[in-house]
């Protein structure tokens, strides 16, 4: 994240967890700081921040339209994932144009439960999702714990650039149980967004996605690619890969429940 332009007395590059842990330790061990922080103004500021946060969370929670007949959106997908998946689910997210909307609905709080790109590039998340699931399962199996849910969320542009057939084959071959959601809007919209941020009144504002060469029309059937690459649909929930194409809220929620059962069957969860 480029922050070199922010006025500061000093700038350091550091791991966020390590730096914050050290800052908190200093605040707790320095008697002068402890005394200073007892001033009522800090409690008032903290209480005010808490109220603002509660108001923001309340407003965000009301945004998704979860009516059964409603059209599916990133907001409703995030809300339904948060409703049905365990709170310690690990999310691998490569959804450039709607990651914030999904994050707002999920509001993951456990460290390590939200894995996103730290820089540019597209198509990285298929491999990361497979690796994260394998690694997490190895750690938890050695500790005698149930496997963690891994939910992989990606845009159709990321899907197309991430060797999806190879990823599906590896998942089927090695029985890697990942719940993957492909957000299909028929376009690779990240280049348009970044172009318009830099040149809001430039030529890109006037041309179609076809003219910008970012259209995925006609859209591939992503579920068909997954099934074909993994050797076809399983005959029972415990076999093969389950792949579905959905459009509305009711359809997505029903399919999500089916997918969760499929993951549990493959992993022989109690």
C-alpha positions, 0 to 999 in steps of 0.5 A: 500500500503506497503511503509514502506521501503521508506526512510523518516524522518517520516511516518504517516497513514492518509486518503489521502483526509484529508492529502492532504487538510491539506498540501494544506491549509498549503502551502497557509497560510504559507508566507515563503512557498508562497515566496519560491514557487515563485522561477522560478525553481518551475514554470519550473518544473510544466511546464515540468510535464505538458508537460510530462503528456500531452505526456503520455495521448496522447500516451495512447489515441492512444493505443486502436484499435477501428476498428469495426472488431477489437478484444475486449481488455481491452484498447478498452473496457475502451476507449468505456466506456469513450466515451459513459458514462457520465464523472461523472459515478462511476466505481466499478472495480475488474479486477486485471490483467487489471485494469490499462489499463482500468483506463488509458483509463477512466482517472476518475478525480472526487473524489469517481468515481473510487472504487477499492479494498484496499487490497486482496480478490476476489468477493467483487465488486458485493455487493459493486456495489449494495450498491454504487448504492443504496446509491448514488440514495438515496442521489441524490433522496433526492436532486431532481437529476437524478440517477448516472450511476454506471458501474461495471467492473469485471474479470471472476474470480471475477465474479465466486467468487462473488455470481453472481446469488445472485447479479443478483437476488437482482438487478432484485428484487429491480430494481437496475440499474447497467451497469456490464461488465464481462471481460472473458479471460477464466482464473483466471490469477491474481494468475499466475501474482503474482506468476511470479512477485515473481518467474519469473523463477519458475515452474509456468512459465512452466505449463499451467493454467489447471496445476495451477488450474486457468483455467475456461475452459469450460467457463460458459455463464455469461449472461445466469447465469444473466438471469436465476437468474433474472427470464429471459430476459425482454420483453422490455427495461424497464423490467428485466435484459438485458444480452449479450455476445459480442466479437468484438469492433462493437458488444461491442459498439452496446450492450453498447448503448443498455445497456445505453438505458435499464438503462435510461428506468428502471430509467425513465430518461428524 
